[in-house]
Amino acid sequence: MLGQIKPHATVLQDRWQYGELMPTLPLLGTGLAPLLQWLLLPPLIVWLARRQLLGVIYLQQVDPATAASSDSAREERP
C-alpha cells in the first residue's frame, strides 16, 4: 500500500525534489550522489564482507609476509 502512496505524494503532488545544489543527470533525472551510492556501495560492502569472512586466508593470499608475522606472534604467546 505504501508503494502506491509514495509515488502519489512525491511525483504527482510535487512534495519532494532535489535541492538546488544537487547535481542531477539529465537523462535519468536522478541525483549524482544517489547514483554514486548505487554504483560504489554494493561492491564495497561485498569486498568488506568477503574480507571479514575469509580473514587470515585472505590476508595470506594478498601478503604472505604479513600473515607469516602474525602466525609467529601467535606462536610466541604462552
C-alpha positions as a Python dict, from the first residue, in 0.01 Angstrom:
ca = {
    (1, 'M'): (0, 0, 0),
    (2, 'L'): (283, 241, 79),
    (3, 'G'): (429, 165, -261),
    (4, 'Q'): (118, 316, -417),
    (5, 'I'): (102, 618, -187),
    (6, 'K'): (467, 722, -214),
    (7, 'P'): (469, 797, -589),
    (8, 'H'): (145, 987, -548),
    (9, 'A'): (288, 1203, -269),
    (10, 'T'): (629, 1260, -429),
    (11, 'V'): (564, 1290, -801),
    (12, 'L'): (205, 1384, -853),
    (13, 'Q'): (174, 1631, -567),
    (14, 'D'): (533, 1758, -614),
    (15, 'R'): (613, 1729, -242),
    (16, 'W'): (969, 1613, -293),
    (17, 'Q'): (1251, 1731, -517),
    (18, 'Y'): (1629, 1754, -521),
    (19, 'G'): (1785, 2066, -372),
    (20, 'E'): (1923, 2335, -600),
    (21, 'L'): (2282, 2236, -520),
    (22, 'M'): (2232, 1866, -604),
    (23, 'P'): (2381, 1786, -945),
    (24, 'T'): (2133, 1576, -1144),
    (25, 'L'): (2174, 1363, -1452),
    (26, 'P'): (1952, 1494, -1730),
    (27, 'L'): (1886, 1157, -1891),
    (28, 'L'): (1780, 978, -1571),
    (29, 'G'): (1657, 1272, -1366),
    (30, 'T'): (1833, 1130, -1063),
    (31, 'G'): (2089, 1296, -842),
    (32, 'L'): (2458, 1228, -880),
    (33, 'A'): (2512, 1131, -514),
    (34, 'P'): (2240, 860, -509),
    (35, 'L'): (2372, 719, -837),
    (36, 'L'): (2726, 700, -698),
    (37, 'Q'): (2588, 526, -389),
    (38, 'W'): (2416, 266, -609),
    (39, 'L'): (2736, 207, -803),
    (40, 'L'): (3002, 217, -529),
    (41, 'L'): (2844, 84, -209),
    (42, 'P'): (2740, -269, -320),
    (43, 'P'): (3088, -372, -443),
    (44, 'L'): (3248, -208, -138),
    (45, 'I'): (3016, -394, 100),
    (46, 'V'): (3080, -726, -77),
    (47, 'W'): (3455, -666, -59),
    (48, 'L'): (3444, -581, 313),
    (49, 'A'): (3220, -877, 396),
    (50, 'R'): (3439, -1116, 197),
    (51, 'R'): (3747, -985, 371),
    (52, 'Q'): (3588, -1030, 713),
    (53, 'L'): (3462, -1379, 636),
    (54, 'L'): (3785, -1507, 488),
    (55, 'G'): (4009, -1342, 749),
    (56, 'V'): (4362, -1481, 761),
    (57, 'I'): (4318, -1690, 447),
    (58, 'Y'): (4251, -1371, 250),
    (59, 'L'): (4547, -1192, 406),
    (60, 'Q'): (4783, -1484, 326),
    (61, 'Q'): (4684, -1464, -40),
    (62, 'V'): (4732, -1088, -55),
    (63, 'D'): (5050, -1051, 154),
    (64, 'P'): (5219, -1371, 275),
    (65, 'A'): (5480, -1176, 478),
    (66, 'T'): (5213, -1011, 694),
    (67, 'A'): (5037, -1341, 756),
    (68, 'A'): (5367, -1509, 849),
    (69, 'S'): (5450, -1240, 1103),
    (70, 'S'): (5105, -1270, 1262),
    (71, 'D'): (5146, -1651, 1278),
    (72, 'S'): (5485, -1619, 1452),
    (73, 'A'): (5340, -1369, 1700),
    (74, 'R'): (5069, -1621, 1791),
    (75, 'E'): (5328, -1898, 1844),
    (76, 'E'): (5528, -1684, 2090),
    (77, 'R'): (5230, -1643, 2326),
    (78, 'P'): (5216, -1893, 2614),
}
